[in-house]
Amino acid sequence: MTSMDAIADKTGRKTPRKPDAEGHGGNAEAREPAGLEELVESVRAILARTGSMPPERTVAEDLNVKRHTLRRALGVLRARGELEPARAGRRASTPPGIEGSRNLINSTNPLEVMELRLMLEPSLARLAALRASPVEIDRILRAATTSPDADPIAADMVFHKAIAAGARNALASELYVLLHRVASDGRLRYTDSDVTLVPERVRLRDCEHQQIAEAIAARDPEAAERSMWQHLATLQQKIMGRLAPGGAL
């Protein structure tokens, strides 16, 4: 058993919680064991770097943990809406949901994607300001700044997924996962496709992300909703400019 396995297994054991002053068991907000949370952060870093979940075996080898320990961390991320739900049964050659996404990609366009994002994501930011836990808010604040070694496009996905998770609405989070899967297809990406070549664009985007994150941290739902809408409206204007005759591609 590796050291990470030992920590996660040891801290994962349930221990009786002392009742609080009102006779309830433990704190009102559940906390993940420290060792497991450390593993969750390591997996989250891989997602930020790669933009998608590599095979379990690869991740387990990279982190030097057993796969059953890794799956506990993946379960935490799925419960928080940061990772798509696990699929039951044998893995098909084309994962369930992917074929439907392809059909959507063939029948939609970037402007429709942005219209739906403008309807959904400002409301998620509002809900996150009202519902997100301190741990989720800390994650949103950290994700608002793109680290130097991160893929900027993947980092953007991590930020918006963190807000969707903080909204504490499982159905909305699932809709966001589907929407982002469609929006991330190269055929529909008309903004930030060359973001790795333009550090200034990343800096400006991070400033917008930080404004949203700070409003959520301040528990200001109106400011969070407004900042998210302005952020997405800016992206929408870029798309419209690129789709216009003579626009840059």
Stockholm file with secondary structure:
# STOCKHOLM 1.0

chainA/1-249         MTSMDAIADKTGRKTPRKPDAEGHGGNAEAREPAGLEELVESVRAILARTGSMPPERTVAEDLNVKRHTLRRALGVLRARGELEPARAGRRASTPPGIEGSRNLINSTNPLEVMELRLMLEPSLARLAALRASPVEIDRILRAATTSPDADPIAADMVFHKAIAAGARNALASELYVLLHRVASDGRLRYTDSDVTLVPERVRLRDCEHQQIAEAIAARDPEAAERSMWQHLATLQQKIMGRLAPGGAL
#=GR chainA/1-249 SS CCHHHHHHHHHHSCCCCCBCTTSCBSCSSCCCCHHHHHHHHHHHHHHHHHSSCCCHHHHHHHHTCCHHHHHHHHHHHHHTTSSCCCCCSSCCSSCTTHHHHHHHHHHCCHHHHHHHHHHHHHHHHHHHHHHCCHHHHHHHHHHTSCCTTSCHHHHHHHHHHHHHHHTTCHHHHHHHHHHHHHHTSTTTCCSSTTGGGCHHHHHHHHHHHHHHHHHHHTTCHHHHHHHHHHHHHHHHHHHHHHHSTTCCC
#=GC SS_cons         CCHHHHHHHHHHSCCCCCBCTTSCBSCSSCCCCHHHHHHHHHHHHHHHHHSSCCCHHHHHHHHTCCHHHHHHHHHHHHHTTSSCCCCCSSCCSSCTTHHHHHHHHHHCCHHHHHHHHHHHHHHHHHHHHHHCCHHHHHHHHHHTSCCTTSCHHHHHHHHHHHHHHHTTCHHHHHHHHHHHHHHTSTTTCCSSTTGGGCHHHHHHHHHHHHHHHHHHHTTCHHHHHHHHHHHHHHHHHHHHHHHSTTCCC
//
